[in-house]
Amino acid sequence: MTILYLDAFSGISGDMTVGALLDLGLSLADLREQLAQLPLDGHSLWATTRHVNGIAATKFDVQVETHAHGHQHRPFSAIRDMLDGSALEPAARAMALRIFTKLAEAEARVHGTTADKVTFHEVGAVDSIVDIVGTAVGVTRLGAEAVYVSPLPLGSGMVASQHGPLPVPAPATVELLRGFPTRIDGVGELVTPTGAAIVAALATPGPAPEFRLQAVGYGAGTRVVPDRPNVLRLVVGERLAAAEHDEVIVLETNIDDLNPEFYDHVMERLFTGGARDVYLAPVHMKKNRPGILLSVVCAAADREPLAAVIFAETSAIGVRYTPARRLTLARRTERVETKYGPVTVKIARTPDGDINVAPEYDDCKRVAIERGVPIKLVYQAALTAAVSAHHE
């Protein structure tokens, strides 16, 4: 899976996002061609290289002719109609509309109205429309299947707007970033409403998964920020199959006076009761008596019921429990066809992308009995079929 990581250590704006996408390889000619599908006259697009604290970044600019400034107040409904009626590629059009919709909904909450009644001022201007549509074109060109974002520095101070001075972060920015990791950091507006809308529409809150880094691009901002390079870093990578986390309880008891024949029944009852795993280990107890350590891994909710099974089915008079955390690989079951018949296999993918395949023993046993063949032949056939299916 291709992921896009927005490393916004100096915040994010629309022009910084497009600049970073151009730095990643988006063609300016392609961007111009796509934006020509919109009825936006009187502007031109430029991309230049700017060195910011020694980092070569792409500065994206939209130059708007003087007569075009009179059209900067646009209701959300007009922008939606413009996008719906355009010849933009469907994926880019849908993404741009999603960004504008997020922004309209946030503005509506701030002003106590509905999205359809929202009129964009700064964001309704040609350059902001170009930034949002340009972002949509660039992200779809990358083929990113998931987008993540770093904790965002919100900045501080006041910013001028059509409504007069507004606190930083702007009210719409605050609305858009609900649920995203942020921090009170920096001077001035580091996250613009357009940048926040891009994050809200495209990114998943929380840390990015492990990924294999493939490419990086830098987009330069307009201002000089004294305490950091004013650039947005976009990182493209291939997601690794990371291990998952879960919380479990481990129940344990030492037994030295139970008929060994009973353990099969005890284990069956524990598994039926929801145990994740049950295992026995030989131990030497007090007075050097040989015994058995019975261990049960289970969910916290199953602790009491499974402890009751242990008390009922064994001679134990005490059960200790310990909370534990596990790293587990995502797994699923599949049916594969073999010359002996269908067999269920368990598939797990390791963090480096390889797969672990394990045919289900009970299925192999059933097929072996039905076909009158050794179980090892059925097991090997299922293993070969599963591995072949995942390497085609």
C-alpha positions in Angstrom: 0.0 0.0 0.0 1.4 3.4 -1.0 1.1 6.0 1.8 1.7 9.7 1.9 3.0 11.3 5.1 2.5 15.0 5.7 5.5 16.0 7.8 4.2 19.4 8.8 6.8 20.5 11.3 6.3 24.1 10.1 2.6 23.9 9.5 0.7 23.5 6.2 -0.9 25.6 3.6 -2.4 25.0 0.1 0.6 26.5 -1.8 3.1 24.6 0.3 1.2 21.3 -0.4 1.2 21.9 -4.2 4.9 22.9 -4.1 5.8 19.7 -2.3 3.8 17.7 -4.8 5.6 19.4 -7.7 8.9 18.6 -5.9 7.8 15.0 -5.8 7.5 14.9 -9.5 4.0 16.3 -10.4 4.4 18.0 -13.8 3.6 21.7 -13.8 2.4 21.3 -17.4 0.1 18.5 -16.3 -1.2 20.7 -13.5 -1.9 23.6 -15.9 -3.7 21.2 -18.2 -6.0 19.9 -15.5 -6.7 23.4 -14.1 -7.6 24.6 -17.6 -10.7 22.4 -17.2 -12.1 24.9 -14.7 -13.7 28.3 -15.6 -11.0 30.3 -13.9 -9.6 33.0 -16.1 -6.9 35.6 -15.4 -4.2 33.6 -13.6 -0.9 31.9 -14.3 1.0 29.2 -12.4 4.7 29.3 -11.5 7.1 27.0 -9.7 10.6 28.0 -8.7 13.3 26.5 -6.5 13.8 28.3 -3.2 16.6 27.4 -0.6 15.1 27.5 2.9 17.7 27.0 5.6 19.8 25.0 3.1 16.9 22.9 1.9 16.0 23.1 -1.8 12.2 23.4 -1.9 9.7 24.2 -4.6 7.8 27.5 -4.2 4.4 27.4 -6.0 2.8 30.7 -6.9 -0.5 31.6 -8.5 -0.3 35.0 -10.2 -3.8 36.5 -10.6 -4.5 39.4 -13.0 -5.9 42.5 -11.4 -9.4 42.2 -12.9 -9.8 38.7 -11.4 -9.7 39.9 -7.8 -13.3 41.0 -8.0 -14.5 37.4 -8.1 -13.0 36.2 -4.8 -16.3 35.9 -2.9 -17.8 32.6 -3.9 -20.5 30.6 -2.2 -19.8 26.9 -1.6 -22.7 26.0 -3.8 -21.0 27.8 -6.7 -17.7 26.1 -6.2 -19.5 22.7 -5.9 -21.3 23.4 -9.2 -18.1 24.5 -10.9 -16.4 21.2 -9.9 -19.3 19.0 -10.8 -19.6 20.6 -14.2 -15.9 20.5 -15.0 -13.9 18.0 -17.1 -11.4 17.3 -14.3 -10.5 13.7 -13.9 -13.1 12.0 -11.6 -10.8 11.0 -8.8 -9.3 14.5 -8.6 -12.7 16.2 -8.8 -14.1 14.0 -6.0 -11.1 14.8 -3.8 -11.3 18.5 -4.4 -15.0 18.5 -3.6 -14.3 16.6 -0.4 -11.8 19.2 0.7 -14.2 22.1 0.0 -17.0 20.3 1.7 -14.9 19.9 4.9 -14.1 23.6 4.8 -17.7 24.6 4.2 -18.9 22.4 7.1 -16.3 24.0 9.4 -17.2 27.5 8.3 -20.9 26.7 8.9 -20.2 25.6 12.5 -18.2 28.8 13.1 -20.9 31.1 11.7 -23.9 29.1 13.0 -25.3 28.4 9.5 -25.4 25.6 7.0 -22.8 24.5 4.5 -24.9 25.6 1.5 -25.2 29.1 2.9 -21.4 29.5 3.4 -19.7 32.1 1.2 -15.9 31.7 0.9 -13.9 34.9 1.0 -10.1 34.2 1.0 -10.7 30.6 0.1 -13.1 31.6 -2.7 -10.2 33.4 -4.4 -8.7 32.0 -7.5 -5.4 31.1 -5.9 -7.0 29.1 -3.1 -9.2 27.2 -5.6 -6.1 26.4 -7.6 -4.3 25.2 -4.4 -7.1 22.8 -3.4 -7.6 21.5 -6.9 -3.9 21.3 -7.5 -3.5 19.2 -4.3 -6.2 16.9 -5.4 -4.6 16.4 -8.8 -1.1 15.8 -7.2 -2.3 13.3 -4.6 -4.3 11.3 -7.1 -1.3 11.2 -9.4 0.8 9.7 -6.6 -1.7 6.9 -6.1 -1.6 7.3 -2.4 -4.1 4.9 -0.7 -3.7 6.4 2.8 -2.5 9.8 4.1 -1.1 10.5 7.5 0.0 13.7 9.2 2.5 14.7 11.9 1.3 16.7 15.0 0.5 20.2 13.7 2.0 23.4 15.2 -0.9 25.8 15.5 1.0 29.1 15.7 -0.2 32.1 17.7 -1.1 35.7 17.3 -3.7 37.4 15.1 -4.4 37.2 11.4 -6.3 39.6 9.1 -9.5 38.4 7.4 -12.5 39.8 5.6 -14.3 39.6 9.0 -11.5 41.6 10.7 -8.7 40.3 12.9 -9.0 36.7 14.0 -7.1 34.7 16.5 -4.5 32.2 15.3 -5.3 29.4 14.7 -8.4 30.7 12.8 -11.8 29.5 14.1 -12.3 27.4 10.9 -8.9 25.8 11.3 -9.7 24.8 14.9 -13.0 23.2 13.7 -11.2 21.3 10.9 -8.5 19.8 13.1 -10.8 18.2 15.7 -9.3 14.8 16.5 -5.9 15.5 15.0 -2.7 15.7 17.1 -1.7 19.4 17.5 0.5 21.5 19.7 0.6 25.2 20.7 3.8 26.1 19.0 5.2 28.9 16.7 4.4 32.5 15.9 2.0 33.6 13.3 -0.4 31.5 11.2 1.4 28.2 10.5 -1.7 26.1 9.6 -4.1 28.0 7.2 -7.8 27.0 6.8 -6.9 25.6 3.4 -4.1 23.5 4.8 -6.4 22.3 7.6 -9.1 21.4 5.1 -6.6 19.3 3.2 -5.6 17.5 6.4 -9.2 17.0 7.5 -10.3 15.6 4.1 -7.4 13.4 3.3 -5.5 12.4 6.4 -6.0 9.8 9.2 -5.5 11.1 12.7 -2.7 9.4 14.7 0.8 8.1 14.0 1.8 6.7 10.6 2.4 3.0 10.3 5.8 1.6 9.5 6.7 2.2 5.9 9.6 1.8 3.5 10.5 5.3 2.4 10.6 5.8 -1.4 10.5 9.6 -2.1 10.4 13.0 -0.5 9.4 16.4 -1.6 9.6 19.9 -0.1 7.2 22.8 -0.6 8.3 26.3 0.5 6.0 28.7 2.3 6.0 32.5 1.7 7.0 33.8 5.1 10.4 33.5 6.8 9.9 31.7 10.1 12.7 32.5 12.5 12.8 29.2 14.5 12.4 26.6 11.7 12.6 26.1 8.0 9.2 27.2 6.6 8.7 24.1 4.4 6.3 21.3 4.2 7.9 17.8 3.7 5.9 15.2 1.9 7.1 11.6 2.3 5.9 8.8 0.0 6.4 5.2 1.1 5.3 1.6 0.9 3.5 0.5 4.0 5.0 -2.5 5.8 2.7 -5.2 7.3 3.2 -4.1 10.9 2.5 -6.1 13.9 -0.8 -5.3 15.8 -1.1 -4.8 19.5 -3.6 -6.2 21.9 -4.1 -6.6 25.7 -4.5 -10.0 27.2 -4.6 -11.7 30.6 -2.4 -14.7 31.4 -3.9 -17.2 34.0 -1.6 -19.6 35.6 -1.7 -22.4 38.2 0.6 -25.1 39.4 -1.0 -28.6 39.7 0.7 -31.8 41.0 -2.2 -34.1 41.9 -4.5 -34.3 38.8 -5.0 -37.4 36.7 -3.0 -36.6 33.5 -5.8 -38.0 31.3 -8.0 -35.1 32.4 -5.8 -32.4 30.8 -7.2 -33.0 27.3 -10.8 -32.3 28.6 -9.6 -29.3 30.5 -7.9 -27.8 27.5 -11.0 -28.4 25.3 -13.3 -26.7 27.8 -10.9 -23.7 28.1 -10.7 -23.2 24.3 -14.5 -23.6 24.0 -14.8 -20.9 26.7 -12.8 -18.4 24.6 -9.2 -18.9 25.6 -6.7 -17.5 23.0 -4.2 -20.2 23.9 -3.7 -22.9 26.5 -0.4 -24.7 27.2 1.1 -27.1 29.7 4.7 -27.1 31.0 6.4 -29.6 33.3 7.6 -28.0 36.6 9.2 -29.2 39.9 7.2 -28.0 42.9 7.9 -28.0 46.6 9.4 -31.1 48.1 10.7 -31.6 44.5 7.4 -33.1 43.4 6.9 -33.1 39.6 3.9 -31.0 38.5 2.3 -29.2 35.6 2.1 -25.4 35.0 -1.2 -24.7 33.3 -1.2 -21.4 31.4 -4.2 -19.7 29.7 -4.0 -16.6 27.5 -7.4 -14.8 27.3 -9.2 -11.5 26.9 -9.7 -9.5 30.1 -13.5 -10.1 29.9 -12.9 -13.9 29.9 -10.8 -13.9 33.0 -13.5 -14.9 35.6 -15.3 -17.5 33.4 -12.1 -19.3 32.5 -10.8 -19.2 36.0 -14.1 -20.9 37.0 -13.4 -23.7 34.4 -9.9 -24.2 36.0 -11.4 -24.5 39.5 -14.2 -26.8 38.3 -12.2 -29.2 36.2 -8.8 -29.4 38.0 -7.6 -29.7 41.6 -6.3 -26.1 41.7 -7.2 -24.0 44.7 -5.7 -20.8 43.4 -5.2 -19.1 40.0 -2.9 -16.1 39.5 -3.3 -13.7 36.7 -1.1 -11.1 35.0 -2.0 -8.5 32.4 0.2 -8.7 29.3 0.5 -7.1 25.9 1.0 -9.0 22.7 2.4 -8.1 19.2 0.5 -10.1 16.7 0.5 -10.3 12.9 -2.7 -9.7 11.0 -4.0 -13.0 9.9 -6.9 -14.5 7.9 -8.1 -17.8 6.7 -8.5 -19.0 3.1 -9.6 -22.1 1.3 -7.1 -23.5 -1.2 -7.7 -26.2 -3.8 -5.5 -29.2 -3.8 -5.7 -32.5 -5.7 -7.1 -34.1 -2.5 -9.8 -31.4 -2.1 -10.2 -28.0 -0.5 -8.2 -27.2 2.6 -8.3 -24.2 5.0 -5.0 -22.4 5.5 -4.1 -19.5 7.8 -2.2 -16.6 6.2 -0.2 -14.1 8.2 2.0 -11.3 6.7 5.3 -10.4 8.4 6.6 -6.8 8.8 9.0 -7.3 6.0 6.2 -8.3 3.6 6.7 -12.1 3.5 3.9 -14.4 4.3 3.6 -17.3 6.8 1.3 -20.1 5.7 -0.1 -22.8 8.0 -2.6 -25.4 6.8 -5.3 -26.1 9.4 -4.5 -29.5 11.1 -8.1 -30.5 11.5 -8.9 -29.9 7.9 -5.8 -31.8 6.7 -6.8 -34.7 9.0 -10.3 -34.8 7.7 -9.2 -34.8 4.0 -6.5 -37.4 4.7 -9.1 -39.7 6.2 -11.6 -39.1 3.5 -9.1 -39.7 0.7 -7.2 -42.5 2.4 -3.8 -40.7 2.0 -1.1 -39.7 4.5 -1.8 -36.4 6.3 1.7 -35.1 5.4 0.8 -35.2 1.7 -2.4 -33.2 2.2 -0.5 -30.7 4.4 2.2 -30.3 1.8 -0.3 -29.9 -1.1 -2.2 -27.2 0.9 1.1 -25.4 1.7 2.2 -25.4 -1.9 -1.1 -24.2 -3.2 -1.3 -21.3 -0.7 2.3 -20.1 -1.4 1.8 -20.3 -5.2 -1.5 -18.3 -4.9 0.4 -15.4 -3.1 3.3 -15.3 -5.4 1.6 -15.2 -8.8 
